[in-house]
Amino acid sequence: MGEINPEHAVTKAMHDQWQVIVALLLSRESNLGTVITMREIESLETLFPTGNAVVLVHEKKDGLHLKLISKDLAEQIAKDEATQPRGHS
């Protein structure tokens, strides 16, 4: 997994706040924890071969929107957003 736009303000904030993001996701589990198995990792590699998975992060009025998408789609979204006037999403 990589980053499409590492200099974007939201990407930089995610670097600083990744533990908060994981803690929030884990707090949604009833036991406040989870186990990631090798089978799940392999399944991710099947869905997105050759490290082609990207976590899309959009900051919107109602909060951070996280979505797992392909690198190709992420690059297209970044390209489209780069051509939009600021303040639109």
GUDOMI-580046 format. One record per residue (C-alpha): residue in one letter; y negated, x, z; residue number from 0. Coordinates in pm, 1 decimal, decimal comma. Example, Ala and Ser with C-alpha at 12.3 -4.5 7.8 and 13.67 -1.06 7.14 Angstrom:
BEGIN
@type = A	north = 450,0	east = 1230,0	up = 780,0	seq = 0 $
@type = S	north = 106,0	east = 1367,0	up = 714,0	seq = 1 $
END
This chain:
BEGIN
@type = M	north = 0,0	east = 0,0	up = 0,0	seq = 0 $
@type = G	north = -341,7	east = 121,3	up = -81,8	seq = 1 $
@type = E	north = -700,9	east = 14,9	up = -92,7	seq = 2 $
@type = I	north = -880,3	east = -109,7	up = -399,1	seq = 3 $
@type = N	north = -1230,7	east = -68,4	up = -258,5	seq = 4 $
@type = P	north = -1225,5	east = 172,4	up = 38,7	seq = 5 $
@type = E	north = -1605,4	east = 189,9	up = 58,8	seq = 6 $
@type = H	north = -1651,4	east = -186,4	up = 99,6	seq = 7 $
@type = A	north = -1799,6	east = -283,7	up = 437,1	seq = 8 $
@type = V	north = -1512,1	east = -521,2	up = 518,7	seq = 9 $
@type = T	north = -1252,6	east = -254,7	up = 431,9	seq = 10 $
@type = K	north = -1427,3	east = -6,3	up = 659,0	seq = 11 $
@type = A	north = -1443,1	east = -262,8	up = 938,6	seq = 12 $
@type = M	north = -1071,2	east = -329,7	up = 900,6	seq = 13 $
@type = H	north = -1004,3	east = 39,2	up = 961,0	seq = 14 $
@type = D	north = -1193,1	east = 22,0	up = 1288,9	seq = 15 $
@type = Q	north = -1048,6	east = -312,5	up = 1393,2	seq = 16 $
@type = W	north = -687,2	east = -299,4	up = 1271,6	seq = 17 $
@type = Q	north = -549,9	east = -316,4	up = 1624,9	seq = 18 $
@type = V	north = -755,6	east = -628,5	up = 1695,6	seq = 19 $
@type = I	north = -624,0	east = -788,5	up = 1375,6	seq = 20 $
@type = V	north = -262,9	east = -707,8	up = 1468,7	seq = 21 $
@type = A	north = -319,9	east = -829,7	up = 1825,8	seq = 22 $
@type = L	north = -454,5	east = -1161,2	up = 1694,8	seq = 23 $
@type = L	north = -157,8	east = -1201,4	up = 1461,8	seq = 24 $
@type = L	north = 85,6	east = -1116,1	up = 1741,5	seq = 25 $
@type = S	north = -85,2	east = -1357,8	up = 1979,4	seq = 26 $
@type = R	north = 22,2	east = -1635,4	up = 1742,3	seq = 27 $
@type = E	north = 384,7	east = -1556,6	up = 1831,0	seq = 28 $
@type = S	north = 510,6	east = -1733,6	up = 2144,4	seq = 29 $
@type = N	north = 630,0	east = -1408,1	up = 2302,0	seq = 30 $
@type = L	north = 324,9	east = -1203,7	up = 2190,7	seq = 31 $
@type = G	north = 541,9	east = -967,7	up = 1993,7	seq = 32 $
@type = T	north = 757,3	east = -923,3	up = 1688,2	seq = 33 $
@type = V	north = 1007,5	east = -686,2	up = 1534,0	seq = 34 $
@type = I	north = 975,3	east = -558,8	up = 1179,4	seq = 35 $
@type = T	north = 1318,2	east = -482,5	up = 1038,6	seq = 36 $
@type = M	north = 1421,8	east = -249,4	up = 759,9	seq = 37 $
@type = R	north = 1541,1	east = -556,0	up = 569,1	seq = 38 $
@type = E	north = 1187,5	east = -700,2	up = 580,1	seq = 39 $
@type = I	north = 1038,8	east = -373,8	up = 457,6	seq = 40 $
@type = E	north = 1289,9	east = -364,1	up = 172,8	seq = 41 $
@type = S	north = 1212,8	east = -727,9	up = 94,3	seq = 42 $
@type = L	north = 844,4	east = -642,1	up = 65,1	seq = 43 $
@type = E	north = 932,0	east = -360,9	up = -172,9	seq = 44 $
@type = T	north = 1134,1	east = -610,0	up = -380,5	seq = 45 $
@type = L	north = 841,5	east = -852,4	up = -400,6	seq = 46 $
@type = F	north = 590,9	east = -576,1	up = -474,8	seq = 47 $
@type = P	north = 766,8	east = -278,3	up = -635,8	seq = 48 $
@type = T	north = 629,6	east = 75,3	up = -622,4	seq = 49 $
@type = G	north = 381,1	east = 5,5	up = -346,4	seq = 50 $
@type = N	north = 212,6	east = -264,0	up = -551,6	seq = 51 $
@type = A	north = 124,6	east = -481,6	up = -247,7	seq = 52 $
@type = V	north = -235,2	east = -514,3	up = -132,6	seq = 53 $
@type = V	north = -371,3	east = -699,3	up = 168,1	seq = 54 $
@type = L	north = -671,9	east = -890,1	up = 38,7	seq = 55 $
@type = V	north = -940,1	east = -942,1	up = 302,2	seq = 56 $
@type = H	north = -1223,9	east = -1182,5	up = 238,9	seq = 57 $
@type = E	north = -1492,6	east = -1239,2	up = 496,0	seq = 58 $
@type = K	north = -1598,1	east = -1603,0	up = 478,5	seq = 59 $
@type = K	north = -1803,9	east = -1835,0	up = 695,6	seq = 60 $
@type = D	north = -1496,5	east = -1960,2	up = 880,8	seq = 61 $
@type = G	north = -1349,9	east = -1611,8	up = 943,8	seq = 62 $
@type = L	north = -1144,7	east = -1339,5	up = 780,5	seq = 63 $
@type = H	north = -902,8	east = -1457,8	up = 514,9	seq = 64 $
@type = L	north = -597,6	east = -1231,2	up = 473,3	seq = 65 $
@type = K	north = -357,9	east = -1260,6	up = 182,1	seq = 66 $
@type = L	north = -79,3	east = -1041,2	up = 42,6	seq = 67 $
@type = I	north = -120,7	east = -1002,7	up = -334,4	seq = 68 $
@type = S	north = -30,7	east = -761,9	up = -613,8	seq = 69 $
@type = K	north = -243,4	east = -455,2	up = -680,5	seq = 70 $
@type = D	north = -315,8	east = -581,9	up = -1032,5	seq = 71 $
@type = L	north = -453,9	east = -910,3	up = -900,7	seq = 72 $
@type = A	north = -655,0	east = -729,5	up = -633,0	seq = 73 $
@type = E	north = -809,8	east = -501,6	up = -894,6	seq = 74 $
@type = Q	north = -903,2	east = -803,7	up = -1107,6	seq = 75 $
@type = I	north = -1061,1	east = -979,8	up = -808,8	seq = 76 $
@type = A	north = -1258,2	east = -665,4	up = -719,7	seq = 77 $
@type = K	north = -1375,8	east = -633,9	up = -1079,3	seq = 78 $
@type = D	north = -1479,0	east = -1001,0	up = -1091,7	seq = 79 $
@type = E	north = -1664,5	east = -977,3	up = -760,0	seq = 80 $
@type = A	north = -1845,7	east = -662,6	up = -871,6	seq = 81 $
@type = T	north = -2003,9	east = -861,1	up = -1155,3	seq = 82 $
@type = Q	north = -2115,7	east = -1150,5	up = -931,0	seq = 83 $
@type = P	north = -2460,5	east = -1160,6	up = -773,1	seq = 84 $
@type = R	north = -2460,5	east = -1068,9	up = -403,5	seq = 85 $
@type = G	north = -2404,3	east = -1351,5	up = -159,0	seq = 86 $
@type = H	north = -2146,2	east = -1529,8	up = -375,0	seq = 87 $
@type = S	north = -1768,5	east = -1537,0	up = -318,1	seq = 88 $
END
